[in-house]
Amino acid sequence: MTTPRCPGQDLRYWTPEDIYEAACAHCGGAVEFFKDDLRRKCPHCGQYTVNPHNDMACAAWCQYAPECLAQLGREMPDAGSSA
């Protein structure tokens, strides 16, 4: 049996709004982001810029969050903290 895919990362559940452009934090050039990108390399200046819309709020309730966050190199948020 295979592990179910995260609905947030499963392209079958994505909408056109899940792919967008944001300004590079270094040069202001347009950088295309997918909703699950943490950061992308700017095609204009070559610097990495953080995805301004990335939201891992699902980690608060998803049963697969520990595995998902470990793959991304992140830690589980504290249960008492508010993001």
Buried (B, 14 or more C-beta within 10 A) or exposed (E): EEEEEBEBBEEEEBEEEBEBEBEBBBBEBEBEBBBBBEBBEBEEBEBBBBBEEBEBEBBEEBEEBEEBBEEEEEEEBEEEEEE
